[in-house]
Amino acid sequence: MTTDATAPWLIVGLGNPGPEYAMNRHNVGFMVADLLAERIGGKFKRAGKAQAQAQVLEGRIGAPGPQNRRVILAKPMSFMNVSGGPVTGLRDFYKVPVGNIVAIHDELDIDYGTMRLKLGGGDNGHNGLKSITKSMGADYHRVRFGIGRPPGRMQVADFVLKDFSSTERKELDYLVDRAADSVECLVTEGLERAQSAYNS
C-alpha cells in the first residue's frame, strides 16, 4: 500500500466525546488531534450529515514546498466502538485513499512513554480500530501511543476509561507533543522516516 502525494490526508484522533472522557487514557487520540489543530491554527467544527458524525478541521501541514500537505483532522463523535462509520464517511466525502489515512490511538501492549508507527496490521483488541477495519479494511496508518497494561486485576475497560495518573500526567504534554510531531513527519516525509525518528 502506497500513499498518494496528490491526495489529502485524513488524520483521525480516536476517543469518546464528552467532558467526562476528556482526560481518559482512551482519549489520547483526541489530545493529539487537538494539538495538531492548535498548530494549524484552526478550530474543529461539526461535519455535515453528508460527511460524517465527526468534528473536522481542514488545513495544511509542512513547510511551503513539495512536502506541504493538505490534511483533514477529525475526531469521531460516535464513541470509540463505532468509529468506523464516521471515518469511512469522511474518507468518501474527501476522496482520501486508505493509504493516506492515519488513526491515532492508545495502545495497551506498549509501555507508557513509548510510541510505534505502522501501516496495516491487526486491531489488537482495540475496538476503535476494529470498527474502522471492519468498515474499510486494515491498510491505513496507525500512530500507537503506549499506555501500558492495567495494574493487578483491573479490567482493561476500567483502565482505559480512567484518567491518566498524576505520575503519568507529568510527562503527558511532552508525549502528546511528540506524537503530534510524529504525525507531521509521517505525512510530510513518509512512514520509514517517521518510524526511524519516533519508534521508541
Buried (B, 14 or more C-beta within 10 A) or exposed (E): BEBEEEBBBBBBBBBBBEEEBBBBBBBBBBBBBBBBBEBBEBEBEEBEEEBBBBBBBBBEBBEEEEBEBBBBBBBBBBBBEBBBBBBBBBBEBBEBBBBBBBBBBBBBEBEBBBBBBEBBEEBBEBBBBBBBBBBBEBBBBBBBBBBBEBEEEEEEEEBBBBEBEEEBEEEBEEBBEBBBBBBBBBBBBBBEEBBEBBEE
